[in-house]
Amino acid sequence: MSKVLQMLRFRPSESPEAFVKAQALRTTVFIEEQGIPPELEWDEFDADALHWLFMQAESGQAVATARILSYQEACQARPVAKIGRVAVSQACRGQGIGEKLMRELLTFAQAEGYQQAILDAQTRAVPFYERLGFVKEGFEFMEAGIPHYRMRLVF
């Protein structure tokens, strides 16, 4: 697969077509591959979140997606950037696309003035996020039947 990617950053209301591609990729990765119930995959935060979509330039095929939103934690004076729904197509895993996507999100968060980013990582993905500088917090918990850890990166 070509590594030439086109990146889109959008809200669903700004680009319904791009959101449909992101939804299709999330459906494949989270619902079909991981068995997450659809009612847990789609939530009220999708409409307001800023979404990223990486597509293969030649075909327009979605290869990676994620979202970011402002999140106010009880113990923090300032909102943090909450990253979620990070998905890379099976055919593109192991090619550095997930890392490229995460670096785009983190660069954006810093440019927007966030001092921290958080995410809820599937336990098997913890080493990936640790390589990006995230640190586990607390205890393992279950979300959608999959073990997770809350992780944080302070910029």
Disulfide bonds with the S-S distance in Angstrom:
none
